Amino acid sequence: MKLEATVVFKLHANSLAEAGAVLDHVLGRAHERDDIEVGRVDLTTPPGATPVSLPAVPTPAEHRPGEPHADGMDAS
């Protein structure tokens, strides 16, 4: 069975870098699984906050488990 789901994470971080590190870790774990495909990541900030944007998420063909992430860290 194939299922598509939208998942919402709410997190508090002291900086955008800290929040990005948490999201990178979560997405890295998802990429390690053969049964999960990350299709899209949207980021919103609270009203009145400075808008931010994220770089494109690598497609499964661009990233395989065990390969280094863009930040040079190994996914395993």
C-alpha positions in Angstrom: 0.0 0.0 0.0 1.2 3.5 -0.8 0.4 6.4 1.5 1.2 10.0 1.3 1.2 12.0 4.5 1.9 15.6 5.5 3.8 15.8 8.8 4.1 19.1 10.8 7.1 19.6 13.1 7.0 22.5 15.5 10.3 23.2 17.2 11.9 26.0 19.2 15.5 26.8 18.6 17.9 29.6 19.7 18.9 30.2 16.1 18.0 29.3 12.5 21.2 27.3 12.4 20.1 25.2 15.4 16.7 24.6 13.9 18.3 23.7 10.6 20.5 21.1 12.4 17.5 19.5 13.9 15.6 19.3 10.6 18.8 18.0 8.8 19.0 15.2 11.4 15.3 14.3 11.1 15.5 14.3 7.3 18.7 12.4 7.3 17.1 9.7 9.4 14.2 9.5 6.9 16.6 9.2 4.0 18.2 6.2 5.7 15.0 4.2 5.3 14.1 2.5 2.1 10.4 2.8 2.7 10.3 6.6 3.1 10.7 9.3 0.4 11.0 12.9 1.4 9.1 14.8 -1.3 9.0 18.4 0.0 9.9 20.6 2.9 8.1 23.9 3.6 9.2 26.3 6.3 7.1 29.0 7.8 8.1 31.5 10.5 5.8 33.3 13.0 3.9 36.4 11.8 6.2 39.4 11.8 9.4 37.3 11.8 12.0 37.6 9.1 11.0 35.2 6.3 13.5 32.4 5.5 13.9 29.9 2.7 15.4 26.4 2.5 17.6 24.9 -0.2 16.1 22.1 -2.2 16.0 18.7 -0.5 18.0 16.1 -2.4 15.9 13.5 -4.3 16.5 9.8 -3.4 18.5 9.5 -6.6 20.9 12.3 -5.4 21.3 11.0 -1.9 21.8 7.4 -0.7 22.2 6.1 2.8 25.8 6.2 3.9 26.8 8.9 1.5 28.0 12.2 3.0 25.4 15.0 3.3 26.1 18.4 1.8 27.5 19.5 5.2 30.1 16.7 5.0 28.5 14.5 7.7 27.9 10.9 7.1 24.2 9.8 7.1 24.9 6.6 9.1 
